C-alpha cells in the first residue's frame, strides 16, 4: 500500500502532456495524456456526429476548448497525489488563466483535502507552469455564427426537473445534455425525466468521457481519493456542447442553497462548483477566453431548495422516477440510508403522503435511529454538514418544524428527537418567500421560473 504521508514529495509534478482532437465522419474523438511519475493516464472524449448540429464549426476554437477541458478533467488524476506543481505542456496559459484554475482546484478540492487531512494553505497548494501565450489572445472569428436556444444538463433530480418544466414554452429550442462517464452506471433517472418532460432521443446530446481505469487501481493501492468539483467538469463540457449545437445558453440547476458551506468557520463547500462564486468565475473566464456569445447560468439561483420542492411537487408524475442518491445509482434507487436520502425525505415529508414516501425510499427514514448523527449534521450549524448536495440547515429546520406541527399522533423517532431537543415553536424562518438577488438569470427566464 502507498504511504500517503509523502505523496506530494514523492510526486512533485503532475504533467498535462498532450491532447489530440480527431474528426471523422463518426464525430469527434479526443485523447488526453497525463503523467504522474511512472504512471500515465489516457482518458478520452467521444462526441457522435449525431450530437453535433453545427456543421461549420471553427476547428481551432473547438480544439482550444478541448485543451481547456483537459485542464479541469485532469483533476481526476491530479488528486491522486495533489502534487505541488502542475505542468501544462499541452498548450499556453496566461497568468489570469493560471489564477482561475488554481482557485478552482483549491476550492473544488476543499472537501477532498479536509477528508484526507491535507492542511495546505492556498499559496502553497499548487503552482501551475505553462508557456506564456502570444501577447494577444487569438480571435477565433466564429464565422459569423449566431447562437439561440438552451442546452440543459439533466441529472435526474428534482432540481433539473424544475428547470425542464420551467422551460417547456421553449421546448423546440431546448437540447438536453447527458454527461456520460464510462466507469459510472447509466443514469436511468435522467433519461426517464427527459422522456417524461416530452423530449425524444433526438433532443439529447451526449458528451462521452472515459476515465483511465489505472486511476482506480491506484486508488486501491492507497493513493488519495475523494470528491472532485464534478460540476466544473460539466460546465466546460457543456460549453463545448453548446457551441457544437449553436446554443446560446447553458442552463444548470444550482439553487441559492448551494452557496452554504459544510464546516463552520471555513470556506469548505461540497458544492463549491455549484456555487454562485464559481458560476461568476466561469462565465468571466468564458467571456475572456472563449466567446461572450454563449452564457452559463443557473435558472434556480434565485430560489432555495424549499421553493424548488414546492415547484417540483406540482408535477407528481416525476415522484416515482426522480433520483439523486449517489449510493443507489447502480440500482437506480434511493438507498434509504445516506445523508442525501434523509435530506430529500425530510424536505418531502410535510407534503407527500407517508405511504408514498415509504414506497419511494423503502421505509420511513425518520424512524431509523442509526441516522441520528447524519440528522444532527443536517440541522445543527455547529456540526459538520454532510458532504452531499443538500440544502441549508435553515431549510431543513423549517421543514422539520412543519413536520412536527402537522404530524398527528405518534412521531417517528428522529422527529420526536427533534421535538424534544431542538424544536422551537417561536423560531421564525425566511424560507417560503425567500429570494436571492445574487444571480445571473436573464429577465425572460426569471419570468418563466416565476410562472411555474
C-alpha positions in Angstrom: 0.0 0.0 0.0 1.1 3.5 -0.8 2.2 5.7 2.2 0.1 8.8 1.9 2.3 10.9 4.2 4.9 11.7 1.4 2.8 11.6 -1.8 3.4 15.3 -2.5 7.1 14.8 -2.0 7.3 11.5 -4.0 5.3 13.0 -6.9 6.3 16.7 -7.1 4.9 17.2 -10.6 1.7 16.3 -12.3 2.0 16.8 -16.1 -0.7 17.5 -18.7 1.4 16.2 -21.5 -0.8 16.5 -24.6 -4.2 16.2 -26.2 -5.3 15.3 -29.7 -8.6 16.1 -31.4 -9.5 13.8 -34.3 -12.5 14.4 -36.6 -14.2 11.8 -38.7 -17.5 11.0 -40.3 -18.4 9.5 -37.0 -17.8 12.6 -34.9 -15.1 13.9 -32.7 -12.6 11.8 -30.7 -10.2 13.4 -28.2 -7.3 11.6 -26.4 -5.6 13.2 -23.4 -2.2 12.2 -21.9 -1.4 12.9 -18.3 1.8 11.8 -16.5 2.4 11.3 -12.8 5.9 10.0 -12.3 5.9 6.5 -13.8 2.1 6.5 -14.2 0.5 7.5 -17.5 -3.2 8.1 -18.0 -5.0 8.4 -21.3 -8.7 9.3 -20.9 -10.8 10.0 -24.0 -13.8 12.0 -25.0 -16.2 11.0 -27.8 -19.0 13.1 -29.4 -21.1 11.4 -32.0 -21.8 13.2 -35.3 -25.5 12.9 -34.4 -24.8 15.1 -31.3 -23.2 17.9 -33.4 -25.8 20.1 -35.1 -23.4 22.9 -36.1 -21.7 21.5 -39.2 -19.5 24.5 -39.9 -17.8 24.9 -36.5 -14.4 26.6 -36.1 -11.9 23.7 -35.7 -9.1 25.7 -33.9 -11.7 27.1 -31.5 -13.1 23.6 -30.7 -9.5 22.3 -30.2 -8.9 25.2 -27.8 -12.0 24.4 -25.8 -10.9 20.8 -25.5 -7.5 21.9 -24.4 -9.2 23.8 -21.5 -11.4 20.8 -20.7 -8.2 18.8 -20.4 -7.1 21.0 -17.5 -10.2 20.5 -15.4 -10.6 16.9 -16.4 -7.0 16.4 -15.1 -8.3 16.9 -11.6 -9.5 13.2 -11.6 -5.8 12.2 -11.8 -4.1 15.1 -10.1 -6.0 14.3 -6.9 -4.1 11.0 -6.6 -1.1 12.9 -5.1 -2.1 16.6 -5.0 1.4 17.3 -6.4 2.7 20.8 -5.6 3.4 21.6 -9.3 1.0 21.2 -12.2 2.9 21.3 -15.5 0.9 22.1 -18.7 2.8 21.0 -21.8 -0.3 20.7 -23.9 -0.6 24.5 -24.5 -0.1 28.0 -23.2 -1.8 29.7 -20.3 -1.5 33.3 -19.2 -1.3 34.4 -15.6 -5.1 35.1 -15.3 -5.8 31.6 -16.6 -3.4 30.0 -14.1 -5.1 32.0 -11.3 -8.5 30.9 -12.4 -7.6 27.2 -12.4 -5.6 27.4 -9.1 -8.7 28.9 -7.4 -10.9 26.3 -8.9 -8.7 23.4 -7.9 -8.3 24.7 -4.4 -12.0 25.5 -3.8 -13.2 22.4 -5.6 -10.9 20.1 -3.6 -11.6 21.7 -0.3 -13.7 18.8 1.0 -11.1 16.4 -0.5 -8.3 18.0 1.4 -10.3 18.1 4.6 -11.2 14.4 4.4 -7.6 13.4 3.5 -6.2 15.6 6.3 -4.2 17.8 3.9 -3.8 21.1 5.6 -2.3 23.1 2.8 -2.6 26.9 2.6 -3.8 28.4 -0.7 -0.4 30.0 -1.6 1.4 26.6 -1.2 -1.2 24.4 -2.7 -0.3 24.3 -6.4 1.9 26.1 -8.9 0.7 25.9 -12.5 3.5 26.1 -15.0 2.8 26.7 -18.7 4.3 28.6 -21.6 3.0 32.1 -22.0 0.6 32.7 -24.9 1.2 35.3 -27.5 0.7 38.9 -26.5 -2.9 38.9 -27.6 -5.4 36.1 -27.2 -6.3 34.7 -30.6 -9.6 35.9 -32.1 -11.2 32.8 -33.5 -13.7 34.8 -35.6 -16.6 32.4 -35.1 -17.6 32.6 -38.8 -20.5 34.9 -38.0 -22.2 32.1 -36.1 -25.3 33.0 -34.2 -26.5 31.2 -31.2 -30.0 30.6 -29.8 -31.9 28.2 -27.6 -30.8 26.4 -24.5 -28.6 23.5 -23.5 -29.9 21.9 -20.3 -27.8 19.4 -18.4 -30.1 16.8 -16.7 -29.1 14.8 -13.7 -32.4 13.2 -12.8 -33.0 15.0 -9.5 -35.8 17.4 -8.6 -33.8 20.5 -9.5 -33.3 19.6 -13.2 -36.9 18.5 -13.3 -38.0 22.0 -12.2 -35.7 23.5 -14.9 -37.1 21.3 -17.6 -40.7 22.2 -16.7 -40.0 25.9 -16.3 -38.6 26.0 -19.9 -41.4 24.0 -21.5 -42.5 27.0 -23.5 -39.1 26.9 -25.2 -39.4 23.2 -25.8 -38.5 23.4 -29.5 -35.3 25.3 -28.8 -34.1 23.1 -25.9 -31.5 20.4 -26.1 -30.8 18.1 -23.1 -27.2 17.3 -22.2 -26.1 13.9 -20.8 -22.5 13.8 -19.4 -21.6 10.1 -19.6 -18.7 8.7 -17.7 -17.9 5.1 -18.6 -16.9 3.8 -15.1 -20.2 5.0 -13.6 -23.6 3.4 -14.0 -26.0 4.6 -16.7 -28.3 7.4 -15.4 -31.7 5.9 -15.9 -33.4 8.6 -13.8 -32.1 11.3 -16.0 -33.3 9.5 -19.2 -36.7 8.9 -17.7 -37.1 12.5 -16.6 -36.1 13.7 -20.0 -38.7 11.4 -21.6 -41.5 12.5 -19.2 -40.7 16.1 -20.0 -41.6 15.3 -23.6 -38.2 15.0 -25.2 -37.0 12.3 -27.6 -33.6 10.8 -28.1 -33.2 13.3 -30.9 -33.4 16.1 -28.3 -30.4 14.8 -26.3 -26.7 15.4 -26.9 -24.2 13.1 -25.3 -20.7 14.0 -24.1 -19.0 10.7 -23.5 -15.9 10.6 -21.3 -13.8 7.6 -20.5 -11.8 7.7 -17.3 -8.5 5.8 -17.3 -9.0 2.8 -15.1 -5.4 2.9 -13.9 -6.7 5.7 -11.7 -9.0 3.3 -9.9 -6.1 0.8 -9.4 -4.0 3.5 -7.7 -7.0 4.3 -5.5 -7.0 0.7 -4.3 -3.3 1.0 -3.7 -3.6 3.8 -1.2 -3.2 6.9 -3.3 -5.5 9.8 -2.4 -9.2 9.5 -3.4 -12.3 11.6 -2.8 -14.7 14.2 -4.0 -13.8 16.4 -7.0 -15.7 19.5 -8.4 -17.7 17.5 -10.9 -20.0 20.4 -11.8 -17.0 22.3 -13.1 -16.1 19.5 -15.4 -19.7 19.5 -16.6 -19.5 23.3 -17.1 -16.6 23.0 -19.5 -18.1 20.1 -21.3 -21.4 21.9 -21.5 -19.7 24.9 -23.1 -18.2 22.7 -25.8 -21.6 21.0 -26.5 -23.4 24.4 -26.6 -21.0 25.6 -29.2 -21.3 22.4 -31.3 -25.0 22.8 -31.2 -25.4 26.6 -31.7 -27.0 27.1 -28.2 -26.8 30.5 -26.6 -27.4 29.4 -23.0 -26.1 26.6 -20.8 -28.7 26.4 -18.1 -27.9 24.5 -15.0 -30.0 23.9 -11.9 -28.0 25.1 -8.9 -30.0 26.8 -6.2 -29.1 29.5 -3.7 -28.7 26.8 -1.0 -25.5 25.5 -2.8 -23.7 28.6 -1.6 -23.7 27.4 2.1 -20.5 25.6 3.2 -20.2 22.4 5.2 -17.9 23.3 8.1 -18.4 26.4 10.3 -15.6 28.9 10.1 -14.2 27.6 6.8 -14.8 28.0 3.1 -15.1 24.3 2.6 -18.2 23.6 0.5 -19.0 20.2 -1.0 -21.0 22.2 -3.7 -18.2 24.7 -4.5 -18.6 24.2 -8.2 -22.3 24.7 -7.9 -21.9 28.0 -6.0 -22.6 31.4 -7.5 -18.9 32.2 -6.9 -17.9 29.5 -9.4 -20.7 30.4 -11.8 -19.4 34.0 -12.0 -15.8 33.0 -12.3 -16.6 30.5 -15.0 -18.6 33.0 -17.1 -15.9 35.6 -16.8 -13.4 33.1 -18.0 -15.5 32.1 -20.9 -16.2 35.7 -21.9 -12.4 36.4 -21.9 -11.1 33.2 -23.5 -13.9 31.6 -25.4 -16.8 33.8 -26.6 -19.3 36.1 -24.9 -21.9 34.8 -27.3 -22.6 31.8 -25.0 -23.8 32.3 -21.5 -23.7 29.9 -18.5 -26.2 30.4 -15.6 -28.3 28.6 -13.1 -32.0 29.1 -13.5 -32.7 28.2 -9.8 -30.0 30.5 -8.3 -32.6 33.0 -7.0 -34.6 30.4 -5.0 -33.9 27.9 -2.3 -34.4 24.2 -2.0 -37.7 24.6 -0.2 -39.2 26.5 -3.0 -37.8 24.1 -5.6 -39.5 21.3 -3.7 -42.8 23.2 -3.9 -42.4 23.7 -7.7 -41.3 20.1 -8.2 -44.4 18.7 -6.4 -46.6 20.4 -9.0 -45.5 17.6 -11.3 -46.2 14.4 -9.3 -45.6 12.2 -12.4 -41.8 12.5 -11.6 -42.1 11.3 -8.0 -41.6 7.6 -8.8 -38.6 8.1 -11.1 -36.5 11.1 -9.9 -33.2 10.1 -8.2 -30.3 11.9 -6.6 -28.8 9.3 -4.3 -25.2 8.5 -5.2 -25.1 5.3 -3.3 -28.1 3.8 -5.1 -27.2 4.9 -8.6 -26.1 1.5 -9.7 -29.6 0.1 -9.0 -31.5 3.2 -9.9 -32.9 3.6 -6.5 -32.8 5.6 -3.2 -30.5 3.6 -0.8 -32.6 4.9 2.2 -29.5 5.1 4.5 -27.4 8.1 3.4 -27.5 11.8 4.1 -28.9 12.7 0.6 -31.8 10.3 1.0 -32.6 11.5 4.5 -32.4 15.1 3.4 -34.8 14.7 0.5 -37.1 12.6 2.7 -37.3 15.4 5.2 -38.0 18.1 2.6 -40.8 16.0 1.1 -42.2 14.7 4.4 -44.6 17.6 5.2 -46.1 17.5 1.7 -46.2 13.9 0.4 -48.4 11.1 1.9 -46.3 8.9 4.2 -47.2 5.7 2.3 -46.0 7.3 -0.9 -42.7 8.3 0.7 -42.2 4.9 2.2 -42.7 3.3 -1.2 -40.1 5.7 -2.8 -37.4 5.4 -0.1 -38.1 1.8 1.2 -39.4 2.8 4.6 -39.9 5.7 7.0 -36.3 7.1 7.3 -37.3 9.3 10.3 -37.7 6.0 12.2 -34.1 4.9 11.6 -32.2 5.5 14.8 -28.9 4.8 13.1 -29.3 8.0 11.1 -29.2 10.3 14.2 -25.7 11.7 13.7 -26.4 12.4 10.0 -29.7 14.0 11.1 -27.9 16.3 13.5 -25.4 17.3 10.9 -28.3 18.4 8.7 -29.8 20.7 11.3 -27.0 21.8 13.7 -24.8 24.7 12.4 -22.1 23.8 14.9 -21.6 20.4 13.4 -20.2 19.4 10.0 -22.9 19.3 7.4 -22.8 16.0 5.5 -20.7 16.2 2.4 -23.6 15.8 0.0 -25.7 18.2 -2.2 -28.2 19.2 0.5 -29.9 22.4 1.3 -29.2 24.8 4.1 -29.8 24.0 7.8 -32.4 26.7 8.0 -34.4 24.9 5.3 -34.1 21.6 7.0 -35.1 23.0 10.3 -38.1 24.7 8.7 -39.3 21.5 7.1 -38.9 19.7 10.4 -40.8 22.4 12.2 -43.7 22.0 9.7 -43.5 18.2 10.2 -43.7 18.5 14.0 -46.6 20.8 13.8 -48.6 18.9 11.1 -48.0 15.3 12.1 -50.9 13.9 14.1 -50.4 11.0 16.5 -47.1 9.2 17.2 -44.0 11.0 15.9 -41.3 8.8 14.2 -38.0 8.6 16.2 -36.0 11.4 14.6 -38.9 13.7 14.5 -39.6 13.0 18.2 -36.0 13.6 19.0 -36.2 16.9 17.2 -39.3 17.9 19.0 -37.8 17.1 22.4 -34.4 18.7 21.9 -34.3 21.2 19.0 -37.8 22.4 18.2 -38.6 26.0 18.9 -42.2 26.9 18.2 -41.3 30.6 18.4 -38.5 30.4 15.8 -39.2 32.2 12.5 -37.6 31.4 9.2 -37.2 33.3 5.9 -38.0 30.3 3.7 -41.3 30.4 1.9 -40.8 33.9 0.5 -37.0 33.7 0.0 -35.5 35.4 -2.9 -31.7 35.6 -3.7 -30.9 38.7 -5.7 -27.4 37.5 -6.5 -27.9 35.7 -9.7 -27.3 36.0 -13.5 -30.7 34.9 -14.8 -31.9 36.8 -17.8 -35.3 38.6 -17.3 -37.3 36.4 -19.7 -36.1 33.3 -17.9 -36.9 34.7 -14.4 -40.4 35.3 -15.6 -40.7 31.7 -16.8 -39.5 30.4 -13.4 -41.9 32.7 -11.6 -44.9 31.3 -13.6 -44.1 27.7 -12.7 
